[in-house]
Amino acid sequence: MGATAKPSPELYTDGVAFAERTGELNDWHELLCLGLEPDTVAGGFCNEKADILLDYVERDPAYHIITFLEDRYVNRFVAGPMTLYFLADGDANPNLVCYPFLALDWHLVFEDTISKTFAMLKDIKNRRETKG
């Protein structure tokens, strides 16, 4: 038997670049239009909905799953109790990995994400208050 080489992971620290390359769907409304209801405003699904996502990507191979594990994103499905999943429609290379907290400006990206989340929640609240 010959030796086989395991492909090296392609590492990212830029979460935005990783999301763009993998085609991460993080728009809550877009996911609702696909018939999926995410658990977070950023389009994340808790591990209780893993089967729903697995069924979805099995029916439509244009999509794949990204898994967030404690400190990194991996561009494939990884089962686990404390995981968060994202649906994606871009590059499905399973060797893509992102460690966003290794970036020197991770705290600025995190702050920007929190600000966008609050703006989205305020928009939802304002729409609810204006309905008669």
C-alpha positions as CSV (number, residue, x, y, z in Angstrom):
1,M,0.0,0.0,0.0
2,G,1.2,3.5,-0.9
3,A,1.3,6.4,1.5
4,T,-1.4,9.0,1.1
5,A,-1.0,12.6,1.9
6,K,-3.6,14.4,3.9
7,P,-4.4,17.9,2.4
8,S,-3.2,20.8,4.5
9,P,-5.8,23.1,5.8
10,E,-6.0,26.6,4.2
11,L,-6.1,29.0,7.1
12,Y,-7.9,32.3,7.4
13,T,-8.0,34.8,10.2
14,D,-10.2,37.2,8.2
15,G,-13.7,36.1,8.9
16,V,-15.2,38.3,6.2
17,A,-12.9,36.9,3.6
18,F,-13.7,33.3,4.8
19,A,-17.5,34.0,4.6
20,E,-17.2,35.5,1.2
21,R,-15.2,32.6,-0.2
22,T,-17.4,29.9,1.3
23,G,-20.6,31.8,0.5
24,E,-21.9,31.8,4.1
25,L,-25.5,32.9,4.2
26,N,-25.8,35.1,7.2
27,D,-28.9,37.1,6.1
28,W,-31.7,36.0,8.4
29,H,-34.4,37.1,5.9
30,E,-32.7,35.2,3.0
31,L,-32.7,32.0,5.1
32,L,-36.4,32.5,6.0
33,C,-37.1,32.7,2.2
34,L,-35.3,29.3,1.8
35,G,-37.7,27.9,4.4
36,L,-35.2,27.8,7.2
37,E,-35.4,29.6,10.5
38,P,-32.0,30.4,12.0
39,D,-31.5,30.6,15.8
40,T,-29.3,33.7,15.6
41,V,-29.7,37.0,13.8
42,A,-26.4,36.2,12.0
43,G,-27.9,33.1,10.4
44,G,-26.5,30.5,12.8
45,F,-28.3,27.3,13.6
46,C,-27.9,25.5,17.0
47,N,-27.0,21.8,17.0
48,E,-30.6,20.8,17.6
49,K,-31.3,21.9,14.0
50,A,-28.4,20.0,12.5
51,D,-30.7,17.3,11.0
52,I,-32.7,20.0,9.3
53,L,-29.6,21.5,7.7
54,L,-28.2,18.0,6.7
55,D,-31.5,17.2,5.0
56,Y,-31.5,20.6,3.2
57,V,-28.0,20.2,1.8
58,E,-28.8,16.6,0.8
59,R,-31.7,17.8,-1.2
60,D,-29.8,20.7,-2.8
61,P,-26.1,20.0,-3.3
62,A,-25.5,23.7,-4.2
63,Y,-25.4,24.3,-0.5
64,H,-23.0,23.0,2.2
65,I,-22.6,23.5,6.0
66,I,-20.0,25.5,7.9
67,T,-19.4,24.6,11.5
68,F,-18.3,26.9,14.3
69,L,-16.3,25.1,17.0
70,E,-15.3,27.1,20.1
71,D,-12.5,29.1,18.4
72,R,-12.7,28.4,14.6
73,Y,-14.9,27.9,11.6
74,V,-14.5,24.8,9.5
75,N,-16.0,24.5,6.0
76,R,-17.7,21.2,6.6
77,F,-20.2,19.6,9.0
78,V,-18.8,18.5,12.4
79,A,-21.2,17.0,14.9
80,G,-20.9,18.2,18.4
81,P,-22.9,19.4,21.4
82,M,-21.7,23.0,21.5
83,T,-21.6,23.8,17.9
84,L,-23.2,26.4,15.6
85,Y,-23.9,25.8,12.0
86,F,-24.2,28.0,9.0
87,L,-25.5,27.3,5.5
88,A,-23.3,28.3,2.6
89,D,-23.4,28.3,-1.2
90,G,-19.8,29.1,-2.2
91,D,-16.6,27.2,-2.2
92,A,-17.2,23.9,-0.4
93,N,-13.5,22.9,0.1
94,P,-13.5,21.1,3.4
95,N,-9.9,22.1,4.1
96,L,-10.8,25.8,4.6
97,V,-10.5,26.9,8.2
98,C,-10.9,30.3,9.8
99,Y,-9.5,31.3,13.2
100,P,-11.0,34.8,13.5
101,F,-9.7,35.4,17.1
102,L,-6.1,35.2,15.8
103,A,-6.6,38.4,13.8
104,L,-5.0,41.4,15.4
105,D,-8.2,43.4,14.9
106,W,-10.7,40.7,16.0
107,H,-12.1,43.0,18.7
108,L,-12.9,45.7,16.1
109,V,-14.7,43.1,13.9
110,F,-16.6,41.8,16.9
111,E,-17.6,45.4,17.8
112,D,-18.8,46.0,14.3
113,T,-20.8,42.8,14.3
114,I,-22.5,43.7,17.6
115,S,-23.4,47.2,16.2
116,K,-24.9,45.6,13.1
117,T,-26.9,43.2,15.3
118,F,-28.3,46.0,17.5
119,A,-29.2,48.0,14.4
120,M,-31.1,45.0,13.0
121,L,-32.9,44.4,16.3
122,K,-33.8,48.1,16.5
123,D,-35.2,47.9,12.9
124,I,-37.3,44.9,13.9
125,K,-38.6,46.6,17.0
126,N,-39.4,49.8,15.2
127,R,-41.4,47.9,12.5
128,R,-43.3,46.1,15.3
129,E,-44.2,49.4,17.0
130,T,-45.4,51.1,13.8
131,K,-47.8,48.3,12.8
132,G,-51.4,49.2,13.6
